[in-house]
Amino acid sequence: MTAKMSPLDIQNRLDMLEARAQTHIDVPQIRAMLYGGQDKWDTQRKIVEILSKDSVFDKSRRSFMTRKERYKRGLAMTHRVFELQEVHKWSDADAAWVIRNMDEDVAMVLDVGVFEPVVKNQGSQKLLETYGELIANKGIIGCYLQTELGHGTNVAGLETTATYLPETQEFDIHSPTLTSSKWWIGGLGKTATHGVVQAKLILPGGKDMGPHLFFIQLRSLKDHSVLPGIMLGDIGPKAMGGYVANDNGYARFNHVRIPRENMLSAFAQVMEDGRYVRPPHAKLSYGSMLYVRAHMISTMGWAIAKAATVSIRYATVRRQGTKGPDGLEKQVITYSSLYYRLLPLLSRAYVFLFLGQNLVEMLAAMQSQLTTGDTSLLAEMHATSSGLKILASATAIQDIETARRSMGGHGYSDFAGLGRLYADHLPGATYEGDNFVLDQQIVRAAVKSCKTLLGLKSTSALTPSTAYLRLLLPEFYDTQHATEFPEWDDPNTVIALLEKRAARIVEARTLVVDCDASMDQRVSRAATEAFVAVQVGKMIQSLRSHLAESEAAVLAKLFNLYLLTTVESGLVDLLSFGIFPQNAERGRDLTGGLRTAIKQLCLELLPEAIGLTDAFGFTDWQLDSVLGVYDGRVYEALWARAQTEPLNASEVPDGYEVSDQPLCRCSMSD
C-alpha cells in the first residue's frame, strides 16, 4: 500500500524552501573557501557524482549486511575506486581522497593514509627503488603495525624487537611475549600484504635503541597466504558496530628475518657492521603519527559538519509543540534549547575545517624542511598536532551525540545516520595517542615553557602554541584589575580572556607540586583553546580578503560564537583565577552577559543556518540520512527506508512455527 502524502509532508518541503530563501549568504562562495578553492570543489563534486551513480557504492542495503558482507563490499569499493581512477584519470591525491571519504572505513584507509606516506617520507632510497612503484600502483597493500596488546600510546614501552644480525646483515623481528602481539592494526586481519612495524631496535651486544620502523612482508603475493613465522588474524567486532568493513587485526612474529635495507632509514641508520647513525632529532620516527594527527583535525571537522547538516535540516522541518496563529506547530529549530545546542556545533565544524587546512600546510612545510635536515618545526608541530588532536576528537564525539539526541526518537534510528557516524569516530579519542595520556604531553611542554619564561624574563623562547605565556610578564599585565564586564562582541577581548586563563592555569601548574586530579586535563584544554582562539582571531581578520562583505560578516559572527561558547565552557577556571570582574554587587550573575550574548548571536545566525550547512556541499548520497535529506521530506524518506527492512518481506516471520506458534496454542488451550 502506497502512503498518501499528508499536509505535514508538504509543509516539510515548504519549510526547507523558506529556510533557504531566508539565508543572505552566497553559498557557493563560502563552499569554495571551505574546499580550498573552486577548482578543488568542482573536482570533488564530479567525483561524488560518479560514485553516487555507481552500483558498487550503493548504500541502500548497508544497514542489513553482516560483517562479512560489509568487509567484502569494502574490498569491492576499493577495487572500483582504482578502476575509476584509470577511467577518469584521477590523480593519486584524488583517489586517496575518495578512499578516505567514501563513508566506509575500508581496509585501504591505512594504506593510503599512513603506510604509503610513511614509506615515502622515511624509507631509504634503495627501499623506494625496490617498492616505490609497487606501492604507488597498489601492487602491494600496506598497514602500520604500532599498537600492541599490552601497549598503545606509550610507544617507548613497545615490546616487539628488531635485533640486528651483522653476520647476515638482517633484522630479526620477534614478538617475545603475548602482550607484544600487534593489535588493532587496521587492514591487517585479512587484507594487507606488507606493513611498517614499529619495534625496539636491538644492536649487537644487546643495546636497546628504542622504537624504530621496519618494512616487512606479511603475506604471499601469489596466493595471499601468511608467510612462515607470522601469525595474523582479525581481532573481532568493534563496539557499537563501528569500523565494520575494516579488518583490524593482530600479528605475532617468531624470529622473522628481513634485510638490513628494510629498516626505514631516511633519518636513523644501522651500518653493515652494526654501528648506529643517530637521527638529527629524537622524535623523527613520530612523523607518521604527526601525519595522521594533522589530517584528523579536518576529518573531525567534516564529521561535525555532517552531524550539523543532518540535525539542523531535521530541526528546520520538524514541527512540535503549541500551534501558532497560522495553525502550525512551531519549528523545533526556533526553540532556544535546541538552537543553543546546534548552532555552536556548526561553528566548531567551520573552525576545525579551517584549522585542519592550516595544520596540513604546516605539516607539508615541516616535511619539506626535514628533507634538508632542518628539524626546527618538529617540536612545535608535535605540540600543536597533539593538542588539536585531543580537542578535535573529543569535541567531535560530543557534538555528534548532541546532534543525534537533538532529533529525539528518530535520531536513534540507524537510518538517521548519526549513530553510525558516532561509532566510527568514537575511537578517535584513543587511536594516535589516548587523549588523557596526550594531555600529559601538553602539560609537560607548557610547564617547561613557563619555567623558561620565568627564568629568562623574556618571550624569546615562546612559540605560537605557548605565546599566551607572555601575559605572565609585567610588561603584558593589564593596566587595571578586571573590574569591568567584557565587551562580548569584540573578538579580541574574548581571545584575551582565553589567553589569560591559559597563562594563569599553566603558571599554577608550574608552581604547585601536588595539584588536583583534574588539573592536567584543564591545563591541556586551556592551552590548546588559547592557541585556537588566536587562530580564530586571524581567521576573522582575513575573512574580508577572501569573501564579500555579507559573507564575511556572517562567518565573523559564527567564529565569535565559537569563541563565546569556548569561554562559557571554561568559566570554572576563569572565575577561579579572578579573570572575571570581582567587584560585582552581591547576587549578580557574573556570567549572565556572556550567555545573553551567545543567545543574541544564535538568533542572528538562525536565518543563515541552512545556508551555512548547504555550504558543506554534502549530497544525500554522502549523508545517507533520511532525516538530513536536502529537500526536507524526512517523513517520506523514513517511511520508504523502513519498507526495505528484511523483516517486512513477509507477514509471518521466520521462526514463528517453531517458537511463537506453540506458545499461542498453549495460550489458546488455557
C-alpha positions in Angstrom: 0.0 0.0 0.0 1.4 3.4 -1.0 1.4 6.0 1.7 -0.5 9.2 0.8 1.3 12.5 1.2 -0.1 14.4 4.2 -0.2 18.2 4.7 2.8 17.7 7.1 4.9 16.1 4.3 4.1 19.1 2.1 4.9 21.5 4.9 8.3 19.9 5.4 9.2 20.8 1.8 7.9 24.3 2.1 9.8 24.9 5.4 13.0 23.9 3.8 12.4 26.1 0.8 11.6 29.0 3.1 14.7 28.4 5.1 16.9 28.5 2.0 15.1 31.7 0.9 15.9 33.4 4.2 19.7 33.0 4.0 21.7 36.0 3.0 24.9 34.3 2.2 26.3 33.3 -1.2 26.6 29.6 -0.5 29.0 28.8 -3.4 31.4 31.5 -2.3 31.7 30.0 1.2 31.8 26.5 -0.1 34.8 27.3 -2.3 36.6 28.6 0.7 35.8 25.5 2.7 37.3 23.3 0.0 40.4 25.3 -0.6 39.3 26.8 -3.9 36.6 26.4 -6.6 38.7 24.1 -8.6 39.0 21.6 -5.7 35.3 21.8 -5.1 34.5 21.2 -8.7 36.8 18.2 -8.8 35.3 16.6 -5.7 31.8 17.3 -6.8 32.3 15.4 -10.0 33.9 12.5 -8.2 31.0 12.3 -5.8 28.6 12.4 -8.7 30.4 9.4 -10.3 30.4 7.4 -7.1 26.8 8.0 -6.2 25.7 6.6 -9.6 27.8 3.5 -9.4 26.1 0.4 -8.0 29.2 -0.7 -6.2 28.8 2.3 -3.9 25.1 1.8 -3.3 24.2 2.2 0.4 20.6 1.1 0.4 21.3 -2.4 1.9 24.2 -1.4 4.1 22.2 -1.4 7.4 21.1 -5.0 6.9 24.5 -6.5 5.9 26.5 -8.9 8.0 30.1 -8.1 8.9 31.5 -10.5 6.2 29.3 -8.8 3.6 30.4 -5.3 4.7 34.0 -6.4 4.5 33.6 -7.9 1.1 31.7 -4.8 -0.1 34.6 -2.7 1.2 37.1 -4.6 -0.9 34.8 -4.2 -4.0 34.5 -0.5 -3.4 38.3 -0.1 -3.0 38.9 -2.1 -6.2 36.3 0.0 -8.0 38.0 3.3 -6.9 41.2 2.3 -8.7 39.3 1.2 -11.8 37.6 4.6 -11.9 40.9 6.3 -11.3 42.1 4.8 -14.5 38.9 5.6 -16.5 38.6 9.2 -15.3 42.3 10.0 -15.0 42.1 10.9 -11.3 45.3 11.9 -9.6 46.7 9.8 -6.7 45.6 12.5 -4.4 42.0 12.4 -5.7 41.9 8.6 -5.3 43.3 8.9 -1.8 40.6 11.5 -1.0 37.9 9.0 -2.3 39.2 6.2 -0.1 39.1 8.5 3.0 35.7 10.0 2.2 33.5 7.3 0.7 31.6 6.8 4.0 33.0 3.4 4.8 36.1 2.7 6.9 37.7 0.2 4.5 40.9 -1.6 5.0 42.7 0.5 2.4 42.3 3.7 4.5 45.5 2.9 6.4 47.4 2.0 3.2 46.8 5.4 1.6 46.6 7.4 4.9 49.6 6.0 6.8 51.6 3.2 5.1 52.3 4.9 1.8 53.3 8.4 3.2 55.4 6.8 5.9 57.4 4.7 3.5 57.7 7.6 1.1 58.9 10.0 3.7 61.1 7.8 5.8 62.2 4.9 3.6 65.7 4.8 2.2 66.4 5.4 -1.5 67.1 1.7 -2.0 63.8 0.7 -0.4 61.9 3.2 -2.5 63.6 1.9 -5.6 62.5 -1.6 -4.8 59.0 -1.0 -3.6 58.0 2.6 -4.5 56.4 1.7 -7.8 54.6 -1.3 -6.3 53.2 0.8 -3.5 52.1 3.6 -5.9 50.4 1.1 -8.3 48.8 -0.8 -5.4 50.7 -3.9 -6.3 51.1 -4.4 -2.5 48.7 -3.3 0.2 50.2 -2.0 3.4 49.3 -1.4 7.1 51.0 0.3 10.0 51.8 -2.0 13.0 52.4 0.0 16.1 49.8 -0.7 18.8 50.4 -3.9 20.9 48.1 -5.9 23.1 49.9 -4.5 26.1 51.0 -1.1 25.0 49.3 1.7 22.9 50.1 5.4 23.5 53.3 4.6 25.3 55.4 3.9 22.2 58.6 3.7 24.2 57.2 0.7 26.0 56.6 -1.4 22.9 57.9 -5.0 23.3 58.3 -6.2 19.7 62.1 -6.4 18.9 64.1 -5.9 15.8 67.6 -7.4 16.6 70.4 -6.6 14.1 72.5 -9.6 13.0 75.7 -8.3 11.4 76.8 -11.7 10.2 73.8 -11.9 7.8 73.0 -8.2 7.7 69.4 -8.9 8.7 67.0 -7.8 11.3 65.3 -10.5 13.4 61.7 -9.3 14.1 60.2 -11.1 17.1 57.2 -11.0 19.5 58.7 -12.2 22.8 55.5 -12.1 24.8 51.8 -12.4 24.4 51.4 -8.7 25.2 53.9 -7.8 22.4 51.3 -9.0 19.8 50.4 -6.2 17.5 46.8 -5.4 18.0 44.1 -3.1 16.5 46.0 -2.8 13.3 43.7 -1.5 10.5 43.7 -3.6 7.3 46.0 -6.3 8.9 43.4 -9.0 9.7 42.8 -10.3 6.2 43.9 -7.6 3.7 47.5 -6.3 4.0 50.4 -7.9 2.2 53.0 -5.7 3.8 53.4 -3.5 6.7 55.6 -1.0 8.6 56.2 -2.4 12.0 57.3 -0.3 15.0 59.8 -2.3 17.0 62.6 -1.8 19.5 65.9 -1.8 17.7 68.4 -4.0 19.4 72.1 -3.6 18.4 74.8 -6.2 18.6 75.7 -6.6 22.3 72.1 -6.1 23.3 71.9 -2.3 23.4 68.2 -1.1 23.1 67.9 1.9 20.9 64.2 2.3 21.3 61.4 2.1 18.7 62.2 2.3 15.0 60.3 1.5 11.8 60.8 -1.6 9.6 59.3 -2.7 6.3 58.1 -6.3 6.4 56.2 -8.6 4.1 53.3 -10.4 5.7 51.5 -12.4 3.0 52.4 -14.1 -0.3 51.8 -12.1 -3.4 51.0 -15.3 -5.2 48.1 -16.8 -3.1 47.8 -14.3 -0.2 48.8 -17.0 2.3 50.5 -15.8 5.6 54.3 -16.1 5.4 56.2 -18.6 7.7 56.9 -17.3 11.2 54.0 -14.9 11.2 50.6 -15.3 12.9 47.8 -13.0 11.6 44.1 -12.6 12.3 41.2 -10.3 12.8 40.5 -9.1 16.4 36.7 -9.3 16.1 33.8 -6.8 16.0 34.2 -3.4 17.4 31.9 -1.5 19.9 28.5 -0.3 18.6 29.1 -1.7 15.1 31.9 0.8 14.3 34.5 0.1 11.6 32.5 -2.9 10.4 34.3 -3.1 7.0 37.8 -2.7 8.4 39.7 -5.9 9.4 41.5 -4.6 12.4 44.0 -7.3 13.1 46.7 -8.9 15.2 50.2 -10.1 14.4 52.8 -12.2 16.1 56.3 -12.7 14.8 58.5 -15.7 15.5 62.1 -14.6 14.6 61.2 -13.4 11.1 64.3 -12.2 9.2 64.2 -9.1 7.0 67.1 -7.5 5.1 69.0 -4.6 6.6 67.7 -2.3 3.9 64.1 -2.8 5.2 64.8 -0.5 8.1 63.2 2.8 7.3 66.5 4.7 7.4 65.9 8.1 5.8 67.0 9.6 9.2 68.4 6.9 11.5 70.5 4.0 10.1 72.3 0.8 11.1 75.5 0.3 9.2 76.7 -3.1 8.0 79.0 -3.6 11.0 76.2 -2.7 13.4 77.2 0.9 14.1 74.2 3.2 14.7 73.8 6.6 13.0 71.5 8.8 15.1 68.7 10.8 13.5 69.0 14.6 13.7 66.0 14.7 16.1 64.9 12.1 18.6 61.3 12.1 17.5 61.7 11.9 13.8 60.2 8.4 13.8 56.9 10.0 15.1 56.4 11.5 11.6 53.7 9.0 10.7 51.8 9.8 13.9 52.0 13.6 13.2 50.7 12.9 9.6 47.6 11.1 10.9 47.0 13.7 13.7 47.3 16.6 11.3 44.7 15.1 9.0 42.5 14.1 11.9 41.5 17.8 12.5 39.9 18.1 9.1 38.4 14.6 9.4 36.7 15.5 12.7 35.6 18.8 11.3 33.8 17.1 8.4 32.2 14.7 10.8 30.8 17.5 12.9 29.7 19.2 9.6 27.7 16.1 8.7 26.1 15.9 12.1 25.3 19.6 12.0 23.8 19.3 8.5 21.5 16.4 9.4 20.4 17.8 12.7 19.8 21.4 11.6 17.9 20.3 8.5 15.7 18.0 10.5 15.1 20.6 13.2 14.1 23.1 10.4 11.3 20.9 9.1 10.3 19.1 12.4 7.3 20.8 14.0 6.3 20.2 17.6 4.5 22.0 20.4 2.0 24.8 20.7 0.3 25.9 17.5 0.8 29.5 16.3 -1.6 31.9 14.6 -1.0 30.1 11.3 -2.4 26.9 12.8 1.0 25.1 12.6 3.1 23.8 15.4 6.5 25.5 15.9 9.6 24.5 14.0 11.8 23.0 16.7 14.8 24.9 15.5 13.2 28.0 16.9 13.3 26.7 20.4 16.2 28.2 22.3 17.0 24.9 24.0 17.7 23.4 20.5 19.4 26.2 18.6 21.6 26.8 21.6 22.9 23.2 21.1 23.1 23.1 17.3 24.5 26.5 16.2 27.6 26.3 18.4 28.2 22.8 16.9 28.0 24.4 13.4 30.6 27.0 14.5 33.0 24.3 15.7 32.7 22.5 12.3 33.8 25.6 10.5 36.7 26.3 12.9 38.1 22.8 12.7 37.9 22.7 8.9 39.9 25.8 8.6 42.3 24.7 11.3 42.8 21.4 9.5 43.8 23.2 6.3 46.3 25.3 8.2 47.8 22.3 10.0 48.2 20.2 6.8 50.1 23.2 5.3 52.3 23.3 8.4 52.9 19.6 8.1 53.9 19.9 4.4 56.4 22.7 5.3 57.9 20.6 8.1 58.3 17.6 5.9 60.0 19.8 3.3 62.4 21.1 5.9 63.1 17.6 7.2 64.5 16.5 3.8 67.2 19.1 4.2 67.9 18.1 7.8 66.1 21.1 9.3 64.1 19.9 12.4 63.2 23.3 13.7 59.4 22.9 13.2 59.2 19.3 14.6 58.7 20.1 18.3 56.1 22.8 17.6 54.3 20.5 15.1 54.2 17.8 17.7 52.8 20.1 20.4 50.3 21.7 18.1 49.0 18.5 16.5 48.8 16.7 19.9 46.7 19.5 21.4 44.4 19.8 18.4 44.0 16.1 18.1 42.7 16.0 21.7 40.4 18.9 21.2 39.0 17.9 17.8 38.4 14.3 18.6 36.8 14.9 22.0 34.6 17.7 20.5 33.5 15.7 17.5 32.4 12.8 19.7 30.4 15.1 21.9 28.9 17.1 19.1 27.8 14.1 17.0 26.0 12.7 20.0 24.5 16.1 20.8 23.2 16.3 17.2 21.8 12.8 17.4 19.9 13.4 20.7 18.6 16.7 19.4 16.5 14.7 16.9 14.6 12.9 19.6 13.5 9.3 19.0 14.1 9.3 15.2 17.7 10.1 15.9 18.1 6.6 17.4 17.2 5.0 14.0 20.1 3.7 12.1 18.5 5.4 9.0 19.2 8.7 10.7 22.9 8.1 10.1 24.4 9.7 13.2 24.6 6.6 15.3 26.9 5.1 12.6 28.9 8.4 12.4 29.3 8.4 16.2 30.5 4.7 16.3 33.1 5.3 13.5 34.5 8.5 15.2 34.5 7.4 18.8 37.9 5.6 18.6 39.4 9.0 17.6 39.8 9.7 21.3 42.1 6.7 21.7 44.0 6.0 18.5 47.1 8.0 17.6 47.5 8.7 21.3 44.9 8.4 24.1 43.6 11.8 24.9 44.2 11.6 28.6 47.8 10.5 28.1 48.4 13.2 25.4 47.1 15.7 28.0 50.3 15.0 30.0 52.5 15.7 27.0 50.8 19.1 26.5 51.2 19.9 30.2 54.9 19.0 30.2 55.6 21.2 27.2 53.6 24.1 28.7 55.3 23.8 32.1 58.7 23.6 30.5 58.0 26.8 28.5 56.7 28.5 31.6 59.8 27.8 33.6 62.0 29.0 30.8 59.9 32.2 30.5 60.0 32.9 34.2 63.8 32.2 34.3 64.7 34.3 31.3 62.1 37.1 31.9 61.8 37.1 28.1 59.4 35.9 25.4 62.2 34.9 23.1 61.7 31.1 23.6 57.9 31.2 23.2 56.3 29.5 20.2 52.9 30.1 18.7 51.5 27.3 20.8 52.8 28.9 24.0 52.5 32.6 23.1 49.8 33.1 25.8 52.5 32.7 28.5 53.8 36.2 27.6 50.9 37.5 29.7 52.8 36.4 32.8 55.5 39.1 32.3 55.0 42.5 33.9 55.1 44.4 30.6 52.0 42.5 29.4 49.9 42.9 32.6 46.6 44.7 32.3 46.8 48.3 33.5 43.9 47.7 35.9 42.3 44.7 37.6 39.3 43.1 36.0 36.5 45.4 37.2 34.5 45.8 34.0 32.5 43.3 32.2 34.0 42.3 28.8 32.5 43.5 25.5 31.3 40.2 24.2 31.0 41.4 20.6 34.7 42.2 20.5 36.7 39.0 19.5 40.0 40.4 20.7 38.5 40.8 24.2 37.3 37.2 24.2 40.6 35.9 22.9 42.4 37.8 25.7 40.3 36.1 28.3 41.2 32.7 26.9 44.9 33.5 26.8 44.8 34.8 30.4 43.1 31.6 31.5 45.8 29.5 29.9 48.6 31.6 31.3 47.3 31.6 34.8 46.5 27.9 35.0 49.8 26.9 33.5 51.6 29.1 36.0 49.7 27.5 38.8 50.5 24.0 37.5 54.2 25.0 37.3 54.3 26.3 40.9 52.1 23.8 42.6 53.7 20.4 43.3 50.6 18.5 44.5 47.8 19.6 42.1 44.2 18.4 42.0 43.2 15.3 40.0 41.6 17.2 37.0 44.3 19.9 36.6 46.3 18.3 33.8 43.2 18.0 31.7 42.2 21.6 32.4 45.7 22.8 31.7 45.8 20.9 28.4 42.5 22.2 27.2 43.1 25.8 28.3 46.5 25.8 26.5 45.0 24.4 23.3 41.9 26.6 23.4 44.1 29.7 23.8 46.1 28.7 20.7 42.9 28.0 18.7 41.4 31.3 19.9 44.3 33.2 18.4 44.0 31.3 15.1 40.2 32.1 15.1 41.1 35.8 15.5 43.4 35.6 12.5 40.6 33.9 10.6 38.2 36.7 11.4 40.8 39.3 10.3 41.3 37.5 7.0 37.7 36.9 6.0 37.3 40.1 4.0 40.2 39.3 1.9 38.5 36.1 0.8 34.8 36.8 0.9 32.4 39.6 0.1 31.2 41.8 2.9 27.9 40.0 3.7 29.5 36.5 3.8 32.5 37.8 5.8 30.1 39.3 8.4 28.2 36.1 8.8 31.3 34.0 9.3 32.7 36.5 11.7 29.6 36.0 13.8 29.9 32.3 13.6 33.6 32.4 14.7 32.7 34.8 17.5 30.0 32.2 18.6 32.8 29.7 18.8 34.9 32.0 21.0 32.0 32.8 23.3 30.9 29.2 23.8 34.6 28.3 24.5 34.7 30.9 27.2 31.4 29.5 28.6 32.9 26.0 28.8 35.9 27.4 30.7 34.0 29.5 33.2 35.2 27.5 36.2 38.8 28.5 35.7 38.0 32.0 34.5 36.2 32.6 37.8 38.7 30.7 40.0 41.6 32.7 38.8 39.8 36.1 39.1 39.9 36.8 35.4 36.2 37.9 35.5 35.2 41.1 37.4 35.5 40.7 41.1 33.5 43.7 42.4 30.1 42.9 41.1 27.2 43.5 43.5 26.2 40.6 45.6 23.8 38.2 43.9 24.6 39.4 40.4 25.2 36.8 37.8 28.7 37.4 36.7 28.2 35.3 33.5 24.7 36.4 32.5 26.0 38.9 29.9 28.0 36.1 28.3 25.0 33.9 27.9 22.9 36.7 26.7 25.5 37.5 24.0 25.5 33.8 23.0 21.7 33.8 22.6 21.8 37.0 20.6 24.4 35.6 18.2 22.4 32.4 17.8 19.3 34.5 16.9 21.3 36.5 14.3 22.7 33.3 12.8 19.5 31.3 12.8 18.3 32.5 9.4 21.7 31.6 7.9 21.8 28.1 9.4 20.6 26.2 6.3 22.8 28.2 4.0 25.8 27.5 6.2 25.1 23.8 6.2 24.5 23.7 2.4 28.0 25.3 2.0 29.5 22.0 3.2 28.3 20.6 -0.1 27.0 17.2 1.1 24.8 15.3 -1.2 22.1 13.0 0.1 24.3 10.0 -1.0 27.1 11.3 1.1 25.0 11.9 4.2 22.9 8.7 3.9 20.4 10.1 6.4 16.7 10.1 6.0 16.5 13.0 8.4 19.0 15.1 6.6 17.6 14.9 3.0 18.2 18.1 1.0 14.5 18.7 0.1 13.3 18.3 3.7 10.9 15.4 3.0 12.1 13.5 6.0 8.9 11.5 6.8 8.6 10.2 3.3 12.3 9.2 3.4 11.9 7.5 6.7 8.8 5.6 5.7 10.4 4.5 2.4 13.5 3.2 4.1 11.6 1.3 6.7 9.9 -0.7 3.9 13.3 -2.1 2.9 13.7 -3.8 6.3 14.1 -7.6 5.5 11.7 -8.4 8.4 8.9 -6.7 6.4 9.4 -9.0 3.4 6.8 -11.5 4.8 3.8 -11.1 7.1 4.7 -14.2 9.1 8.3 -14.1 10.4 10.8 -16.9 10.2 10.8 -18.9 13.4 7.1 -18.3 14.1 6.1 -22.0 13.6 8.9 -23.2 15.9 8.8 -20.6 18.7 5.7 -18.3 18.7 3.0 -20.7 17.4 3.5 -23.3 20.2 3.2 -20.5 22.8 0.0 -19.2 21.1 -1.5 -22.7 21.1 -0.8 -23.2 24.8 -2.5 -19.8 25.5 -5.5 -20.8 23.4 -5.8 -24.1 25.2 -6.0 -22.3 28.5 
